[in-house]
């Protein structure tokens, strides 16, 4: 392992917010939809969406799955999310 800090995606926060809004979920509802009750709180979702914190890889994978997108599209700043994301609650 190196000593340099890892590069962080600059657009991750905006993408995570866009997913939640496209799904029509509040932050507490998103916690339930991700299936992570007891692991994270809606306050952590807020921090993800404002860029104050980054989700773990497992949480990021859950975001990707509920949005029907690849992890790469979330992590790669050069990639945009699809214009149409799932807009209905499942």
C-alpha positions as CSV (number, residue, x, y, z in Angstrom):
1,X,0.0,0.0,0.0
2,X,1.2,3.5,-0.9
3,X,1.3,6.5,1.4
4,X,-0.4,8.9,-1.0
5,X,-4.1,9.5,-0.5
6,X,-6.3,7.8,-3.1
7,X,-7.9,9.8,-5.8
8,X,-11.6,10.5,-5.0
9,X,-14.3,10.8,-7.7
10,X,-15.3,14.5,-7.9
11,X,-18.8,13.8,-9.3
12,X,-19.8,10.9,-7.0
13,X,-21.9,13.1,-4.6
14,X,-24.0,14.6,-7.4
15,X,-24.5,11.1,-8.9
16,X,-25.7,9.6,-5.6
17,X,-28.1,12.5,-5.1
18,X,-29.4,12.1,-8.6
19,X,-30.1,8.4,-8.0
20,X,-32.1,9.1,-4.9
21,X,-34.1,11.9,-6.5
22,X,-34.8,9.8,-9.6
23,X,-36.1,7.0,-7.3
24,X,-38.3,9.6,-5.5
25,X,-37.0,8.6,-2.1
26,X,-36.3,10.5,1.0
27,X,-32.9,9.8,2.7
28,X,-34.5,7.5,5.3
29,X,-36.4,5.7,2.6
30,X,-33.2,5.2,0.6
31,X,-31.5,3.6,3.7
32,X,-34.3,1.1,3.7
33,X,-34.2,0.6,-0.1
34,X,-30.5,0.0,0.1
35,X,-31.2,-2.6,2.8
36,X,-28.7,-1.1,5.2
37,X,-30.8,-0.2,8.2
38,X,-28.6,-0.5,11.3
39,X,-25.4,-0.1,9.2
40,X,-25.8,3.6,8.1
41,X,-28.2,6.4,8.9
42,X,-29.9,9.0,6.7
43,X,-27.4,11.5,8.0
44,X,-24.7,9.5,6.3
45,X,-26.7,9.6,3.1
46,X,-26.7,13.4,3.4
47,X,-22.9,13.3,3.9
48,X,-22.5,11.2,0.7
49,X,-24.7,13.5,-1.3
50,X,-22.8,16.6,-0.1
51,X,-19.4,15.0,-0.6
52,X,-18.4,15.1,3.0
53,X,-18.0,11.3,3.1
54,X,-17.8,8.5,0.6
55,X,-19.8,5.3,0.8
56,X,-18.0,2.0,1.3
57,X,-17.6,-0.2,-1.8
58,X,-20.5,-2.4,-0.6
59,X,-22.8,0.6,-0.2
60,X,-21.7,1.9,-3.6
61,X,-22.5,-1.5,-5.2
62,X,-26.0,-1.3,-3.6
63,X,-26.6,2.2,-5.1
64,X,-25.5,0.8,-8.5
65,X,-27.9,-2.1,-8.3
66,X,-31.0,-0.1,-7.3
67,X,-30.2,2.4,-10.1
68,X,-29.5,-0.3,-12.7
69,X,-26.1,1.2,-13.5
70,X,-22.5,0.0,-13.3
71,X,-20.1,0.8,-10.5
72,X,-17.9,2.3,-13.2
73,X,-20.5,4.9,-14.1
74,X,-20.6,6.0,-10.5
75,X,-16.8,6.1,-9.8
76,X,-15.6,7.4,-13.2
77,X,-15.9,11.2,-13.4
78,X,-15.7,11.0,-17.2
79,X,-18.9,8.9,-17.4
80,X,-22.4,10.3,-17.0
81,X,-25.3,8.4,-15.5
82,X,-27.9,7.4,-18.0
83,X,-30.4,10.1,-18.7
84,X,-33.3,7.9,-17.6
85,X,-32.8,6.2,-14.3
86,X,-35.4,4.0,-12.6
87,X,-38.1,6.4,-11.5
88,X,-40.4,4.0,-9.7
89,X,-40.2,2.4,-6.2
90,X,-39.6,-1.3,-6.2
